Amino acid sequence: MKIKGAIIKEQNVKFAVVETTTATLKSQSEMNNIKEKFSPLFGGIPVIFMAKNTKGIPVYMGRKDIVDFLSNNDVNKIPWREFVSS
């Protein structure tokens, strides 16, 4: 399984952002599945999910303080890369 994501450290908080679909944001079991598959890479850090809505605006799901931070920043400045689970 491959995902597009980033590991970010901001204001002494380390977290992961995973790009996904809006359908995945509606499925807690799918988000848990992704967290489980990529836990060796992400460890115990919080995982935030991001999908773009029909207008291309990012929608975030996860820990509220991090979601608030990401919502006030440019999604294009996230250092995206590809992650592969084994």
PyMOL Python script that loads the backbone (N, CA, C, O; Angstrom):
from pymol import cmd

cmd.read_pdbstr("""\
ATOM      1  N   MET A   1       0.835  -1.173   0.000  1.00  0.00           N
ATOM      2  CA  MET A   1       0.000   0.000   0.000  1.00  0.00           C
ATOM      3  C   MET A   1       0.881   1.238   0.000  1.00  0.00           C
ATOM      4  O   MET A   1       1.868   1.300   0.732  1.00  0.00           O
ATOM      5  N   LYS A   2       0.528   2.223  -0.818  1.00  0.00           N
ATOM      6  CA  LYS A   2       1.252   3.485  -0.897  1.00  0.00           C
ATOM      7  C   LYS A   2       0.322   4.609  -0.489  1.00  0.00           C
ATOM      8  O   LYS A   2      -0.876   4.581  -0.770  1.00  0.00           O
ATOM      9  N   ILE A   3       0.892   5.595   0.178  1.00  0.00           N
ATOM     10  CA  ILE A   3       0.144   6.799   0.507  1.00  0.00           C
ATOM     11  C   ILE A   3       1.024   8.018   0.289  1.00  0.00           C
ATOM     12  O   ILE A   3       2.252   7.927   0.292  1.00  0.00           O
ATOM     13  N   LYS A   4       0.381   9.148   0.102  1.00  0.00           N
ATOM     14  CA  LYS A   4       1.074  10.427   0.036  1.00  0.00           C
ATOM     15  C   LYS A   4       0.922  11.056   1.413  1.00  0.00           C
ATOM     16  O   LYS A   4      -0.191  11.181   1.924  1.00  0.00           O
ATOM     17  N   GLY A   5       2.027  11.447   2.005  1.00  0.00           N
ATOM     18  CA  GLY A   5       1.954  12.004   3.343  1.00  0.00           C
ATOM     19  C   GLY A   5       3.167  12.829   3.693  1.00  0.00           C
ATOM     20  O   GLY A   5       4.030  13.089   2.855  1.00  0.00           O
ATOM     21  N   ALA A   6       3.217  13.236   4.944  1.00  0.00           N
ATOM     22  CA  ALA A   6       4.341  14.027   5.441  1.00  0.00           C
ATOM     23  C   ALA A   6       4.435  13.837   6.950  1.00  0.00           C
ATOM     24  O   ALA A   6       3.433  13.615   7.630  1.00  0.00           O
ATOM     25  N   ILE A   7       5.643  13.929   7.447  1.00  0.00           N
ATOM     26  CA  ILE A   7       5.872  13.972   8.884  1.00  0.00           C
ATOM     27  C   ILE A   7       6.392  15.366   9.186  1.00  0.00           C
ATOM     28  O   ILE A   7       7.382  15.814   8.607  1.00  0.00           O
ATOM     29  N   ILE A   8       5.715  16.041  10.097  1.00  0.00           N
ATOM     30  CA  ILE A   8       5.988  17.449  10.369  1.00  0.00           C
ATOM     31  C   ILE A   8       6.241  17.640  11.863  1.00  0.00           C
ATOM     32  O   ILE A   8       5.602  17.007  12.703  1.00  0.00           O
ATOM     33  N   LYS A   9       7.179  18.519  12.172  1.00  0.00           N
ATOM     34  CA  LYS A   9       7.377  18.941  13.566  1.00  0.00           C
ATOM     35  C   LYS A   9       7.186  20.450  13.580  1.00  0.00           C
ATOM     36  O   LYS A   9       7.920  21.200  12.936  1.00  0.00           O
ATOM     37  N   GLU A  10       6.190  20.862  14.326  1.00  0.00           N
ATOM     38  CA  GLU A  10       5.851  22.274  14.411  1.00  0.00           C
ATOM     39  C   GLU A  10       5.490  22.601  15.852  1.00  0.00           C
ATOM     40  O   GLU A  10       4.678  21.911  16.468  1.00  0.00           O
ATOM     41  N   GLN A  11       6.091  23.652  16.381  1.00  0.00           N
ATOM     42  CA  GLN A  11       5.842  24.084  17.755  1.00  0.00           C
ATOM     43  C   GLN A  11       6.020  22.920  18.741  1.00  0.00           C
ATOM     44  O   GLN A  11       5.214  22.731  19.653  1.00  0.00           O
ATOM     45  N   ASN A  12       7.092  22.150  18.534  1.00  0.00           N
ATOM     46  CA  ASN A  12       7.448  20.999  19.370  1.00  0.00           C
ATOM     47  C   ASN A  12       6.418  19.869  19.347  1.00  0.00           C
ATOM     48  O   ASN A  12       6.396  19.036  20.253  1.00  0.00           O
ATOM     49  N   VAL A  13       5.574  19.834  18.332  1.00  0.00           N
ATOM     50  CA  VAL A  13       4.612  18.744  18.160  1.00  0.00           C
ATOM     51  C   VAL A  13       4.932  18.054  16.840  1.00  0.00           C
ATOM     52  O   VAL A  13       4.950  18.679  15.780  1.00  0.00           O
ATOM     53  N   LYS A  14       5.184  16.740  16.930  1.00  0.00           N
ATOM     54  CA  LYS A  14       5.478  15.957  15.740  1.00  0.00           C
ATOM     55  C   LYS A  14       4.213  15.191  15.361  1.00  0.00           C
ATOM     56  O   LYS A  14       3.582  14.558  16.208  1.00  0.00           O
ATOM     57  N   PHE A  15       3.847  15.256  14.069  1.00  0.00           N
ATOM     58  CA  PHE A  15       2.641  14.593  13.599  1.00  0.00           C
ATOM     59  C   PHE A  15       2.787  14.215  12.131  1.00  0.00           C
ATOM     60  O   PHE A  15       3.666  14.711  11.426  1.00  0.00           O
ATOM     61  N   ALA A  16       1.902  13.324  11.692  1.00  0.00           N
ATOM     62  CA  ALA A  16       1.878  12.901  10.296  1.00  0.00           C
ATOM     63  C   ALA A  16       0.610  13.427   9.648  1.00  0.00           C
ATOM     64  O   ALA A  16      -0.441  13.508  10.284  1.00  0.00           O
ATOM     65  N   VAL A  17       0.721  13.787   8.364  1.00  0.00           N
ATOM     66  CA  VAL A  17      -0.433  14.172   7.567  1.00  0.00           C
ATOM     67  C   VAL A  17      -0.515  13.170   6.425  1.00  0.00           C
ATOM     68  O   VAL A  17       0.484  12.907   5.756  1.00  0.00           O
ATOM     69  N   VAL A  18      -1.695  12.612   6.198  1.00  0.00           N
ATOM     70  CA  VAL A  18      -1.900  11.629   5.140  1.00  0.00           C
ATOM     71  C   VAL A  18      -2.979  12.156   4.201  1.00  0.00           C
ATOM     72  O   VAL A  18      -4.081  12.497   4.631  1.00  0.00           O
ATOM     73  N   GLU A  19      -2.650  12.216   2.917  1.00  0.00           N
ATOM     74  CA  GLU A  19      -3.643  12.619   1.930  1.00  0.00           C
ATOM     75  C   GLU A  19      -4.506  11.417   1.579  1.00  0.00           C
ATOM     76  O   GLU A  19      -3.994  10.321   1.353  1.00  0.00           O
ATOM     77  N   THR A  20      -5.810  11.625   1.536  1.00  0.00           N
ATOM     78  CA  THR A  20      -6.740  10.540   1.269  1.00  0.00           C
ATOM     79  C   THR A  20      -7.930  11.077   0.492  1.00  0.00           C
ATOM     80  O   THR A  20      -7.880  12.186  -0.039  1.00  0.00           O
ATOM     81  N   THR A  21      -8.990  10.303   0.426  1.00  0.00           N
ATOM     82  CA  THR A  21     -10.210  10.728  -0.266  1.00  0.00           C
ATOM     83  C   THR A  21     -11.255  11.178   0.750  1.00  0.00           C
ATOM     84  O   THR A  21     -11.147  10.871   1.937  1.00  0.00           O
ATOM     85  N   THR A  22     -12.250  11.896   0.285  1.00  0.00           N
ATOM     86  CA  THR A  22     -13.328  12.308   1.188  1.00  0.00           C
ATOM     87  C   THR A  22     -14.092  11.085   1.694  1.00  0.00           C
ATOM     88  O   THR A  22     -14.610  11.105   2.811  1.00  0.00           O
ATOM     89  N   ALA A  23     -14.171  10.025   0.895  1.00  0.00           N
ATOM     90  CA  ALA A  23     -14.840   8.793   1.336  1.00  0.00           C
ATOM     91  C   ALA A  23     -14.114   8.196   2.536  1.00  0.00           C
ATOM     92  O   ALA A  23     -14.757   7.709   3.466  1.00  0.00           O
ATOM     93  N   THR A  24     -12.782   8.227   2.527  1.00  0.00           N
ATOM     94  CA  THR A  24     -12.008   7.700   3.648  1.00  0.00           C
ATOM     95  C   THR A  24     -12.254   8.525   4.906  1.00  0.00           C
ATOM     96  O   THR A  24     -12.298   7.974   6.006  1.00  0.00           O
ATOM     97  N   LEU A  25     -12.415   9.843   4.758  1.00  0.00           N
ATOM     98  CA  LEU A  25     -12.677  10.685   5.923  1.00  0.00           C
ATOM     99  C   LEU A  25     -13.992  10.314   6.599  1.00  0.00           C
ATOM    100  O   LEU A  25     -14.183  10.600   7.781  1.00  0.00           O
ATOM    101  N   LYS A  26     -14.888   9.689   5.869  1.00  0.00           N
ATOM    102  CA  LYS A  26     -16.185   9.290   6.416  1.00  0.00           C
ATOM    103  C   LYS A  26     -16.155   7.900   7.023  1.00  0.00           C
ATOM    104  O   LYS A  26     -17.157   7.440   7.571  1.00  0.00           O
ATOM    105  N   SER A  27     -15.006   7.220   6.930  1.00  0.00           N
ATOM    106  CA  SER A  27     -14.896   5.842   7.414  1.00  0.00           C
ATOM    107  C   SER A  27     -13.824   5.723   8.492  1.00  0.00           C
ATOM    108  O   SER A  27     -12.629   5.690   8.197  1.00  0.00           O
ATOM    109  N   GLN A  28     -14.268   5.660   9.744  1.00  0.00           N
ATOM    110  CA  GLN A  28     -13.320   5.516  10.848  1.00  0.00           C
ATOM    111  C   GLN A  28     -12.513   4.229  10.703  1.00  0.00           C
ATOM    112  O   GLN A  28     -11.323   4.211  11.018  1.00  0.00           O
ATOM    113  N   SER A  29     -13.145   3.149  10.230  1.00  0.00           N
ATOM    114  CA  SER A  29     -12.423   1.879  10.088  1.00  0.00           C
ATOM    115  C   SER A  29     -11.332   1.980   9.021  1.00  0.00           C
ATOM    116  O   SER A  29     -10.262   1.391   9.182  1.00  0.00           O
ATOM    117  N   GLU A  30     -11.579   2.703   7.952  1.00  0.00           N
ATOM    118  CA  GLU A  30     -10.551   2.874   6.915  1.00  0.00           C
ATOM    119  C   GLU A  30      -9.395   3.716   7.438  1.00  0.00           C
ATOM    120  O   GLU A  30      -8.234   3.412   7.163  1.00  0.00           O
ATOM    121  N   MET A  31      -9.695   4.760   8.182  1.00  0.00           N
ATOM    122  CA  MET A  31      -8.620   5.579   8.752  1.00  0.00           C
ATOM    123  C   MET A  31      -7.809   4.758   9.746  1.00  0.00           C
ATOM    124  O   MET A  31      -6.582   4.862   9.772  1.00  0.00           O
ATOM    125  N   ASN A  32      -8.474   3.940  10.567  1.00  0.00           N
ATOM    126  CA  ASN A  32      -7.754   3.068  11.504  1.00  0.00           C
ATOM    127  C   ASN A  32      -6.886   2.061  10.767  1.00  0.00           C
ATOM    128  O   ASN A  32      -5.782   1.755  11.216  1.00  0.00           O
ATOM    129  N   ASN A  33      -7.367   1.541   9.642  1.00  0.00           N
ATOM    130  CA  ASN A  33      -6.605   0.598   8.834  1.00  0.00           C
ATOM    131  C   ASN A  33      -5.316   1.251   8.317  1.00  0.00           C
ATOM    132  O   ASN A  33      -4.247   0.642   8.368  1.00  0.00           O
ATOM    133  N   ILE A  34      -5.420   2.469   7.829  1.00  0.00           N
ATOM    134  CA  ILE A  34      -4.237   3.190   7.336  1.00  0.00           C
ATOM    135  C   ILE A  34      -3.260   3.435   8.484  1.00  0.00           C
ATOM    136  O   ILE A  34      -2.058   3.223   8.327  1.00  0.00           O
ATOM    137  N   LYS A  35      -3.762   3.880   9.633  1.00  0.00           N
ATOM    138  CA  LYS A  35      -2.884   4.113  10.793  1.00  0.00           C
ATOM    139  C   LYS A  35      -2.147   2.842  11.178  1.00  0.00           C
ATOM    140  O   LYS A  35      -0.952   2.876  11.470  1.00  0.00           O
ATOM    141  N   GLU A  36      -2.861   1.713  11.178  1.00  0.00           N
ATOM    142  CA  GLU A  36      -2.254   0.437  11.559  1.00  0.00           C
ATOM    143  C   GLU A  36      -1.173   0.009  10.571  1.00  0.00           C
ATOM    144  O   GLU A  36      -0.093  -0.415  10.981  1.00  0.00           O
ATOM    145  N   LYS A  37      -1.454   0.118   9.279  1.00  0.00           N
ATOM    146  CA  LYS A  37      -0.483  -0.308   8.263  1.00  0.00           C
ATOM    147  C   LYS A  37       0.784   0.539   8.281  1.00  0.00           C
ATOM    148  O   LYS A  37       1.873   0.044   7.990  1.00  0.00           O
ATOM    149  N   PHE A  38       0.638   1.810   8.622  1.00  0.00           N
ATOM    150  CA  PHE A  38       1.787   2.713   8.579  1.00  0.00           C
ATOM    151  C   PHE A  38       2.348   3.035   9.960  1.00  0.00           C
ATOM    152  O   PHE A  38       3.206   3.909  10.086  1.00  0.00           O
ATOM    153  N   SER A  39       1.879   2.342  11.000  1.00  0.00           N
ATOM    154  CA  SER A  39       2.375   2.608  12.350  1.00  0.00           C
ATOM    155  C   SER A  39       3.884   2.404  12.487  1.00  0.00           C
ATOM    156  O   SER A  39       4.506   3.121  13.271  1.00  0.00           O
ATOM    157  N   PRO A  40       4.512   1.454  11.760  1.00  0.00           N
ATOM    158  CA  PRO A  40       5.975   1.361  11.874  1.00  0.00           C
ATOM    159  C   PRO A  40       6.690   2.641  11.414  1.00  0.00           C
ATOM    160  O   PRO A  40       7.766   2.967  11.915  1.00  0.00           O
ATOM    161  N   LEU A  41       6.094   3.356  10.467  1.00  0.00           N
ATOM    162  CA  LEU A  41       6.699   4.601   9.981  1.00  0.00           C
ATOM    163  C   LEU A  41       6.331   5.792  10.864  1.00  0.00           C
ATOM    164  O   LEU A  41       7.157   6.672  11.107  1.00  0.00           O
ATOM    165  N   PHE A  42       5.092   5.814  11.338  1.00  0.00           N
ATOM    166  CA  PHE A  42       4.610   6.959  12.094  1.00  0.00           C
ATOM    167  C   PHE A  42       4.791   6.803  13.596  1.00  0.00           C
ATOM    168  O   PHE A  42       4.743   7.788  14.332  1.00  0.00           O
ATOM    169  N   GLY A  43       4.999   5.572  14.057  1.00  0.00           N
ATOM    170  CA  GLY A  43       5.167   5.351  15.487  1.00  0.00           C
ATOM    171  C   GLY A  43       3.948   5.822  16.249  1.00  0.00           C
ATOM    172  O   GLY A  43       2.817   5.581  15.828  1.00  0.00           O
ATOM    173  N   GLY A  44       4.165   6.479  17.348  1.00  0.00           N
ATOM    174  CA  GLY A  44       3.060   6.913  18.187  1.00  0.00           C
ATOM    175  C   GLY A  44       2.616   8.346  17.946  1.00  0.00           C
ATOM    176  O   GLY A  44       1.863   8.899  18.748  1.00  0.00           O
ATOM    177  N   ILE A  45       3.070   8.960  16.856  1.00  0.00           N
ATOM    178  CA  ILE A  45       2.691  10.357  16.620  1.00  0.00           C
ATOM    179  C   ILE A  45       1.258  10.445  16.099  1.00  0.00           C
ATOM    180  O   ILE A  45       0.763   9.507  15.474  1.00  0.00           O
ATOM    181  N   PRO A  46       0.595  11.567  16.356  1.00  0.00           N
ATOM    182  CA  PRO A  46      -0.764  11.742  15.846  1.00  0.00           C
ATOM    183  C   PRO A  46      -0.783  11.725  14.314  1.00  0.00           C
ATOM    184  O   PRO A  46       0.139  12.226  13.670  1.00  0.00           O
ATOM    185  N   VAL A  47      -1.832  11.151  13.743  1.00  0.00           N
ATOM    186  CA  VAL A  47      -2.006  11.109  12.291  1.00  0.00           C
ATOM    187  C   VAL A  47      -3.233  11.949  11.945  1.00  0.00           C
ATOM    188  O   VAL A  47      -4.317  11.754  12.494  1.00  0.00           O
ATOM    189  N   ILE A  48      -3.034  12.886  11.023  1.00  0.00           N
ATOM    190  CA  ILE A  48      -4.102  13.746  10.536  1.00  0.00           C
ATOM    191  C   ILE A  48      -4.377  13.355   9.092  1.00  0.00           C
ATOM    192  O   ILE A  48      -3.448  13.186   8.302  1.00  0.00           O
ATOM    193  N   PHE A  49      -5.647  13.212   8.749  1.00  0.00           N
ATOM    194  CA  PHE A  49      -6.028  12.865   7.388  1.00  0.00           C
ATOM    195  C   PHE A  49      -6.501  14.126   6.670  1.00  0.00           C
ATOM    196  O   PHE A  49      -7.174  14.972   7.259  1.00  0.00           O
ATOM    197  N   MET A  50      -6.136  14.243   5.376  1.00  0.00           N
ATOM    198  CA  MET A  50      -6.514  15.400   4.588  1.00  0.00           C
ATOM    199  C   MET A  50      -7.065  14.923   3.250  1.00  0.00           C
ATOM    200  O   MET A  50      -6.483  14.064   2.587  1.00  0.00           O
ATOM    201  N   ALA A  51      -8.197  15.499   2.871  1.00  0.00           N
ATOM    202  CA  ALA A  51      -8.761  15.272   1.543  1.00  0.00           C
ATOM    203  C   ALA A  51      -9.237  16.617   1.021  1.00  0.00           C
ATOM    204  O   ALA A  51      -9.618  17.492   1.799  1.00  0.00           O
ATOM    205  N   LYS A  52      -9.214  16.780  -0.279  1.00  0.00           N
ATOM    206  CA  LYS A  52      -9.733  18.020  -0.867  1.00  0.00           C
ATOM    207  C   LYS A  52     -11.196  17.804  -1.241  1.00  0.00           C
ATOM    208  O   LYS A  52     -11.558  16.791  -1.839  1.00  0.00           O
ATOM    209  N   ASN A  53     -12.026  18.777  -0.876  1.00  0.00           N
ATOM    210  CA  ASN A  53     -13.438  18.669  -1.214  1.00  0.00           C
ATOM    211  C   ASN A  53     -13.656  18.986  -2.691  1.00  0.00           C
ATOM    212  O   ASN A  53     -12.693  19.206  -3.425  1.00  0.00           O
ATOM    213  N   THR A  54     -14.895  19.012  -3.125  1.00  0.00           N
ATOM    214  CA  THR A  54     -15.192  19.221  -4.553  1.00  0.00           C
ATOM    215  C   THR A  54     -14.716  20.571  -5.068  1.00  0.00           C
ATOM    216  O   THR A  54     -14.556  20.751  -6.276  1.00  0.00           O
ATOM    217  N   LYS A  55     -14.487  21.522  -4.166  1.00  0.00           N
ATOM    218  CA  LYS A  55     -13.974  22.836  -4.561  1.00  0.00           C
ATOM    219  C   LYS A  55     -12.454  22.911  -4.473  1.00  0.00           C
ATOM    220  O   LYS A  55     -11.864  23.959  -4.733  1.00  0.00           O
ATOM    221  N   GLY A  56     -11.818  21.789  -4.103  1.00  0.00           N
ATOM    222  CA  GLY A  56     -10.367  21.759  -3.983  1.00  0.00           C
ATOM    223  C   GLY A  56      -9.835  22.300  -2.671  1.00  0.00           C
ATOM    224  O   GLY A  56      -8.634  22.528  -2.528  1.00  0.00           O
ATOM    225  N   ILE A  57     -10.724  22.506  -1.715  1.00  0.00           N
ATOM    226  CA  ILE A  57     -10.322  23.031  -0.409  1.00  0.00           C
ATOM    227  C   ILE A  57      -9.997  21.864   0.515  1.00  0.00           C
ATOM    228  O   ILE A  57     -10.795  20.936   0.640  1.00  0.00           O
ATOM    229  N   PRO A  58      -8.821  21.901   1.171  1.00  0.00           N
ATOM    230  CA  PRO A  58      -8.455  20.816   2.079  1.00  0.00           C
ATOM    231  C   PRO A  58      -9.394  20.710   3.282  1.00  0.00           C
ATOM    232  O   PRO A  58      -9.770  21.711   3.891  1.00  0.00           O
ATOM    233  N   VAL A  59      -9.757  19.479   3.601  1.00  0.00           N
ATOM    234  CA  VAL A  59     -10.554  19.167   4.782  1.00  0.00           C
ATOM    235  C   VAL A  59      -9.703  18.216   5.619  1.00  0.00           C
ATOM    236  O   VAL A  59      -9.210  17.210   5.109  1.00  0.00           O
ATOM    237  N   TYR A  60      -9.532  18.530   6.894  1.00  0.00           N
ATOM    238  CA  TYR A  60      -8.677  17.733   7.773  1.00  0.00           C
ATOM    239  C   TYR A  60      -9.501  16.997   8.818  1.00  0.00           C
ATOM    240  O   TYR A  60     -10.547  17.477   9.255  1.00  0.00           O
ATOM    241  N   MET A  61      -9.013  15.818   9.214  1.00  0.00           N
ATOM    242  CA  MET A  61      -9.657  15.013  10.253  1.00  0.00           C
ATOM    243  C   MET A  61      -8.563  14.513  11.185  1.00  0.00           C
ATOM    244  O   MET A  61      -7.569  13.942  10.735  1.00  0.00           O
ATOM    245  N   GLY A  62      -8.748  14.729  12.485  1.00  0.00           N
ATOM    246  CA  GLY A  62      -7.767  14.267  13.460  1.00  0.00           C
ATOM    247  C   GLY A  62      -7.775  15.150  14.687  1.00  0.00           C
ATOM    248  O   GLY A  62      -8.777  15.788  15.010  1.00  0.00           O
ATOM    249  N   ARG A  63      -6.642  15.174  15.365  1.00  0.00           N
ATOM    250  CA  ARG A  63      -6.532  15.932  16.610  1.00  0.00           C
ATOM    251  C   ARG A  63      -6.826  17.413  16.370  1.00  0.00           C
ATOM    252  O   ARG A  63      -6.221  18.039  15.499  1.00  0.00           O
ATOM    253  N   LYS A  64      -7.752  17.965  17.143  1.00  0.00           N
ATOM    254  CA  LYS A  64      -8.280  19.300  16.890  1.00  0.00           C
ATOM    255  C   LYS A  64      -7.212  20.392  16.819  1.00  0.00           C
ATOM    256  O   LYS A  64      -7.254  21.222  15.911  1.00  0.00           O
ATOM    257  N   ASP A  65      -6.268  20.414  17.742  1.00  0.00           N
ATOM    258  CA  ASP A  65      -5.266  21.486  17.725  1.00  0.00           C
ATOM    259  C   ASP A  65      -4.419  21.448  16.459  1.00  0.00           C
ATOM    260  O   ASP A  65      -4.051  22.493  15.923  1.00  0.00           O
ATOM    261  N   ILE A  66      -4.108  20.243  15.981  1.00  0.00           N
ATOM    262  CA  ILE A  66      -3.309  20.120  14.762  1.00  0.00           C
ATOM    263  C   ILE A  66      -4.155  20.462  13.542  1.00  0.00           C
ATOM    264  O   ILE A  66      -3.681  21.130  12.623  1.00  0.00           O
ATOM    265  N   VAL A  67      -5.401  20.009  13.532  1.00  0.00           N
ATOM    266  CA  VAL A  67      -6.315  20.346  12.431  1.00  0.00           C
ATOM    267  C   VAL A  67      -6.469  21.864  12.330  1.00  0.00           C
ATOM    268  O   VAL A  67      -6.440  22.416  11.230  1.00  0.00           O
ATOM    269  N   ASP A  68      -6.632  22.537  13.460  1.00  0.00           N
ATOM    270  CA  ASP A  68      -6.748  23.998  13.461  1.00  0.00           C
ATOM    271  C   ASP A  68      -5.490  24.644  12.891  1.00  0.00           C
ATOM    272  O   ASP A  68      -5.574  25.586  12.103  1.00  0.00           O
ATOM    273  N   PHE A  69      -4.327  24.138  13.287  1.00  0.00           N
ATOM    274  CA  PHE A  69      -3.055  24.665  12.775  1.00  0.00           C
ATOM    275  C   PHE A  69      -2.973  24.488  11.254  1.00  0.00           C
ATOM    276  O   PHE A  69      -2.666  25.435  10.530  1.00  0.00           O
ATOM    277  N   LEU A  70      -3.250  23.261  10.775  1.00  0.00           N
ATOM    278  CA  LEU A  70      -3.149  22.983   9.342  1.00  0.00           C
ATOM    279  C   LEU A  70      -4.171  23.788   8.539  1.00  0.00           C
ATOM    280  O   LEU A  70      -3.884  24.223   7.424  1.00  0.00           O
ATOM    281  N   SER A  71      -5.345  23.981   9.100  1.00  0.00           N
ATOM    282  CA  SER A  71      -6.405  24.719   8.397  1.00  0.00           C
ATOM    283  C   SER A  71      -6.027  26.174   8.153  1.00  0.00           C
ATOM    284  O   SER A  71      -6.565  26.816   7.250  1.00  0.00           O
ATOM    285  N   ASN A  72      -5.112  26.687   8.948  1.00  0.00           N
ATOM    286  CA  ASN A  72      -4.677  28.079   8.801  1.00  0.00           C
ATOM    287  C   ASN A  72      -3.368  28.217   8.041  1.00  0.00           C
ATOM    288  O   ASN A  72      -2.749  29.281   8.046  1.00  0.00           O
ATOM    289  N   ASN A  73      -2.945  27.132   7.386  1.00  0.00           N
ATOM    290  CA  ASN A  73      -1.690  27.158   6.629  1.00  0.00           C
ATOM    291  C   ASN A  73      -1.919  26.625   5.220  1.00  0.00           C
ATOM    292  O   ASN A  73      -2.909  25.946   4.951  1.00  0.00           O
ATOM    293  N   ASP A  74      -0.998  26.941   4.336  1.00  0.00           N
ATOM    294  CA  ASP A  74      -1.088  26.555   2.931  1.00  0.00           C
ATOM    295  C   ASP A  74      -0.748  25.080   2.759  1.00  0.00           C
ATOM    296  O   ASP A  74       0.351  24.647   3.104  1.00  0.00           O
ATOM    297  N   VAL A  75      -1.688  24.312   2.227  1.00  0.00           N
ATOM    298  CA  VAL A  75      -1.487  22.872   2.009  1.00  0.00           C
ATOM    299  C   VAL A  75      -0.306  22.603   1.073  1.00  0.00           C
ATOM    300  O   VAL A  75       0.315  21.543   1.151  1.00  0.00           O
ATOM    301  N   ASN A  76       0.007  23.549   0.196  1.00  0.00           N
ATOM    302  CA  ASN A  76       1.118  23.374  -0.746  1.00  0.00           C
ATOM    303  C   ASN A  76       2.479  23.485  -0.079  1.00  0.00           C
ATOM    304  O   ASN A  76       3.493  23.143  -0.687  1.00  0.00           O
ATOM    305  N   LYS A  77       2.519  23.955   1.155  1.00  0.00           N
ATOM    306  CA  LYS A  77       3.795  24.054   1.878  1.00  0.00           C
ATOM    307  C   LYS A  77       4.107  22.801   2.685  1.00  0.00           C
ATOM    308  O   LYS A  77       5.171  22.695   3.295  1.00  0.00           O
ATOM    309  N   ILE A  78       3.169  21.847   2.686  1.00  0.00           N
ATOM    310  CA  ILE A  78       3.426  20.573   3.368  1.00  0.00           C
ATOM    311  C   ILE A  78       4.444  19.790   2.551  1.00  0.00           C
ATOM    312  O   ILE A  78       4.291  19.673   1.335  1.00  0.00           O
ATOM    313  N   PRO A  79       5.490  19.248   3.194  1.00  0.00           N
ATOM    314  CA  PRO A  79       6.540  18.518   2.461  1.00  0.00           C
ATOM    315  C   PRO A  79       6.100  17.089   2.092  1.00  0.00           C
ATOM    316  O   PRO A  79       6.596  16.115   2.658  1.00  0.00           O
ATOM    317  N   TRP A  80       5.169  16.982   1.142  1.00  0.00           N
ATOM    318  CA  TRP A  80       4.599  15.691   0.747  1.00  0.00           C
ATOM    319  C   TRP A  80       5.662  14.759   0.203  1.00  0.00           C
ATOM    320  O   TRP A  80       6.619  15.187  -0.443  1.00  0.00           O
ATOM    321  N   ARG A  81       5.471  13.449   0.481  1.00  0.00           N
ATOM    322  CA  ARG A  81       6.312  12.401  -0.098  1.00  0.00           C
ATOM    323  C   ARG A  81       5.495  11.118  -0.106  1.00  0.00           C
ATOM    324  O   ARG A  81       4.405  11.066   0.464  1.00  0.00           O
ATOM    325  N   GLU A  82       6.011  10.107  -0.737  1.00  0.00           N
ATOM    326  CA  GLU A  82       5.309   8.831  -0.814  1.00  0.00           C
ATOM    327  C   GLU A  82       5.819   7.900   0.276  1.00  0.00           C
ATOM    328  O   GLU A  82       7.025   7.782   0.493  1.00  0.00           O
ATOM    329  N   PHE A  83       4.890   7.241   0.959  1.00  0.00           N
ATOM    330  CA  PHE A  83       5.203   6.235   1.972  1.00  0.00           C
ATOM    331  C   PHE A  83       4.679   4.887   1.475  1.00  0.00           C
ATOM    332  O   PHE A  83       3.598   4.813   0.890  1.00  0.00           O
ATOM    333  N   VAL A  84       5.446   3.831   1.709  1.00  0.00           N
ATOM    334  CA  VAL A  84       5.046   2.476   1.305  1.00  0.00           C
ATOM    335  C   VAL A  84       5.091   1.587   2.535  1.00  0.00           C
ATOM    336  O   VAL A  84       6.092   1.544   3.250  1.00  0.00           O
ATOM    337  N   SER A  85       3.976   0.867   2.776  1.00  0.00           N
ATOM    338  CA  SER A  85       3.974  -0.080   3.892  1.00  0.00           C
ATOM    339  C   SER A  85       4.414  -1.452   3.388  1.00  0.00           C
ATOM    340  O   SER A  85       4.232  -1.787   2.217  1.00  0.00           O
ATOM    341  N   SER A  86       4.989  -2.228   4.281  1.00  0.00           N
ATOM    342  CA  SER A  86       5.472  -3.563   3.875  1.00  0.00           C
ATOM    343  C   SER A  86       4.420  -4.611   4.023  1.00  0.00           C
ATOM    344  O   SER A  86       4.667  -5.779   3.725  1.00  0.00           O
TER     345      SER A  86
END
""", "prot")
cmd.dss("prot")
cmd.show_as("cartoon", "prot")
cmd.util.cbc("prot")
cmd.orient("prot")
